[in-house]
């Protein structure tokens, strides 16, 4: 896969500081999902935009790679994502990264 990626930093994020403040064994967080609300169909649109942060890249990555694996699918994809550090990037060896 070839393409461009833009590195973004979100200032004043809310979720990571909150999760970091929780005490293991004494705090609880509830997660829900996956919820199949979107069934991708090849060539539904010309261009797709996926925006994700941290591990949220996973479902976006699955969608994009599924599309790219379909020979008949001509959809062009843009992925915008952010991480705290470069080391946190999942699949970094597969992505083409450019500095913003």
LOLUM-700503 format. One line per 2 residues: number of its first residue (from 1); their letters; for each residue x, y, z of C-alpha. Coordinates in nm, 3 decimals, decimal comma, padded with zeros to 5 digits. Layout:
BEGIN
NUM	a	X Y Z; ...;
END
This chain:
BEGIN
1	xx	00,000 00,000 00,000; 00,132 00,344 -00,082;
3	xx	00,005 00,684 00,017; 00,054 00,972 00,250;
5	xx	-00,022 01,012 00,616; -00,028 01,333 00,814;
7	xx	00,091 01,330 01,172; -00,141 01,521 01,408;
9	xx	-00,123 01,595 01,779; -00,444 01,650 01,973;
11	xx	-00,386 01,894 02,257; -00,594 01,867 02,574;
13	xx	-00,728 01,518 02,499; -00,981 01,391 02,755;
15	xx	-00,983 01,011 02,739; -00,615 00,923 02,791;
17	xx	-00,565 01,147 03,098; -00,888 01,013 03,247;
19	xx	-00,786 00,650 03,190; -00,441 00,721 03,335;
21	xx	-00,599 00,857 03,653; -00,795 00,537 03,724;
23	xx	-00,678 00,301 03,998; -00,642 -00,063 03,885;
25	xx	-00,888 -00,286 04,067; -01,082 00,008 04,211;
27	xx	-01,207 00,182 03,898; -01,431 00,060 03,620;
29	xx	-01,476 00,154 03,257; -01,738 00,005 03,031;
31	xx	-01,673 -00,056 02,663; -01,930 -00,140 02,402;
33	xx	-01,879 -00,287 02,059; -01,819 -00,383 01,797;
35	xx	-02,151 -00,265 01,665; -02,199 -00,348 01,296;
37	xx	-02,368 -00,029 01,178; -02,185 00,001 00,848;
39	xx	-02,159 -00,269 00,585; -01,898 -00,171 00,330;
41	xx	-01,979 -00,232 -00,035; -01,714 -00,189 -00,303;
43	xx	-01,735 00,133 -00,507; -02,007 00,282 -00,286;
45	xx	-01,821 00,611 -00,319; -01,513 00,741 -00,503;
47	xx	-01,314 00,849 -00,196; -01,324 00,741 00,169;
49	xx	-01,195 00,931 00,474; -01,113 00,753 00,800;
51	xx	-01,020 00,950 01,113; -00,881 00,767 01,416;
53	xx	-00,662 00,804 01,722; -00,447 00,547 01,899;
55	xx	-00,583 00,195 01,880; -00,889 00,335 01,700;
57	xx	-00,687 00,283 01,384; -00,774 -00,089 01,401;
59	xx	-01,130 -00,081 01,259; -01,029 00,183 01,005;
61	xx	-00,732 -00,031 00,899; -00,963 -00,332 00,858;
63	xx	-01,202 -00,133 00,640; -00,928 00,011 00,419;
65	xx	-00,738 -00,315 00,374; -01,063 -00,498 00,298;
67	xx	-01,138 -00,244 00,027; -00,785 -00,266 -00,116;
69	xx	-00,806 -00,647 -00,125; -01,109 -00,632 -00,357;
71	xx	-00,975 -00,615 -00,715; -01,296 -00,455 -00,841;
73	xx	-01,296 -00,180 -00,575; -01,159 00,152 -00,705;
75	xx	-01,222 00,354 -00,386; -00,935 00,591 -00,292;
77	xx	-00,872 00,615 00,083; -00,735 00,884 00,315;
79	xx	-00,645 00,788 00,672; -00,594 01,062 00,932;
81	xx	-00,475 00,939 01,271; -00,282 01,049 01,576;
83	xx	-00,074 00,892 01,851; 00,119 01,019 02,149;
85	xx	00,453 00,897 02,007; 00,575 00,738 01,686;
87	xx	00,638 00,414 01,880; 00,263 00,393 01,953;
89	xx	00,168 00,363 01,586; 00,016 00,023 01,507;
91	xx	00,125 -00,118 01,171; 00,390 00,157 01,142;
93	xx	00,607 -00,065 00,925; 00,320 -00,090 00,674;
95	xx	00,222 00,278 00,664; 00,397 00,552 00,471;
97	xx	00,441 00,839 00,715; 00,508 01,205 00,643;
99	xx	00,553 01,488 00,892; 00,289 01,757 00,895;
END
